[in-house]
Amino acid sequence: MIIAKVIGTVVSTIKHPAYHSYKLQVVQPLNLPGELPEETFLALDSAHAGVGDTVLVMREGNGARQVTQIKDAPIISMIVGILDSVEITEQAKGNSR
């Protein structure tokens, strides 16, 4: 799973039947300072997220198919939660075990 920001919504008049009742969102993975940014990608939204929300994205097709309960759904990424806040702490130095 990854943490990402919803940056847009895709609107289409025709879509795969597995996508009905789900919004298709454009998400940008969040990175730590100094890391190279990852590319944006599309994710089905099962959490009712909106543009600007920080979300938890499952990037594993089998898990996404289990959420939709459609065995052969062509899904790789699915938004499964909206995050209120994210706190990043540094691990204790010298603790290598």
TAZI-V721791 format. One record per backbone hydrogen bond with DSSP energy under -0.5 kcal/mol. NH is the residue of the N-H (numbers start at 1). CO is the residue of the C=O. If there is no record, write none. Layout:
NH/CO  NH/CO
//
This chain:
2/57  4/55  5/28  6/53  7/5  7/26  8/26  10/24  19/16  20/17  22/19  23/45  24/10  25/23  25/43  26/8  27/25  27/41  28/5  29/27  30/3  35/32  41/27  43/25  44/77  45/23  46/44  46/79  52/6  53/50  54/83  55/4  55/53  56/81  57/2  57/55  58/78  59/57  60/58  60/76  64/60  65/61  66/62  67/63  68/64  69/65  70/65  71/69  73/70  75/73  78/58  79/44  80/56  80/78  81/56  83/54  89/87  95/92  96/94
//
